[in-house]
């Protein structure tokens, strides 16, 4: 699976990008037709607190899946995003199974 990680507004440490890659790669265990993933990590400085945003787009032939989460830590946002994508993958697989 081809992965593209982009950080917006900050420079990510290797540990954070490795964590994001690892979590996203695990999604291929649930669905083997994932061609690639685009991961966007952003810092949103709205209000008085810094919010970390993780967006992941999975490239699948015929369909692209997208999820986004916000949290006070990138690791939590990445975990929540991958969990949302797991649910979308389950729905997509049941849709394929009914055909």
DARAQUI-V980238 format. One record per backbone hydrogen bond with DSSP energy under -1.0 kcal/mol. NH is the residue of the N-H (numbers start at 1). CO is the residue of the C=O. E is the energy in kcal/mol with one decimal. If there is no record, write none. Layout:
# DARAQUI-V980238
[[NH	CO	E] [NH	CO	E]]
This chain:
# DARAQUI-V980238
[[2	35	-2.0] [4	37	-2.2] [6	39	-2.9] [8	41	-2.8] [17	13	-1.8] [18	14	-2.6] [19	15	-2.1] [20	16	-2.3] [21	17	-2.3] [22	18	-2.6] [23	19	-2.4] [24	20	-2.0] [25	21	-2.7] [26	22	-1.4] [27	24	-1.2] [28	25	-1.5] [29	26	-1.4] [30	27	-1.1] [31	27	-1.2] [35	59	-3.0] [36	59	-1.2] [37	2	-2.7] [38	57	-2.6] [39	4	-3.3] [40	55	-3.1] [41	6	-2.7] [42	53	-2.7] [43	8	-1.2] [44	51	-3.4] [51	44	-2.5] [52	71	-3.2] [53	42	-2.9] [54	69	-2.4] [55	40	-2.7] [56	67	-2.4] [57	38	-2.5] [58	65	-3.0] [59	36	-3.1] [60	63	-1.7] [63	60	-1.6] [65	58	-1.9] [67	56	-2.0] [69	54	-2.1] [71	52	-2.2] [77	73	-1.9] [78	74	-2.8] [79	75	-2.2] [80	76	-2.5] [81	77	-2.1] [82	78	-2.4] [83	79	-2.0] [84	80	-2.0] [85	81	-2.1] [86	82	-2.0] [87	83	-1.7] [88	84	-1.8] [89	85	-2.6] [90	86	-2.2] [91	87	-2.1] [92	88	-2.3] [93	89	-2.6] [94	90	-2.1] [95	91	-1.9] [96	92	-2.2] [97	93	-2.1] [98	94	-1.4]]
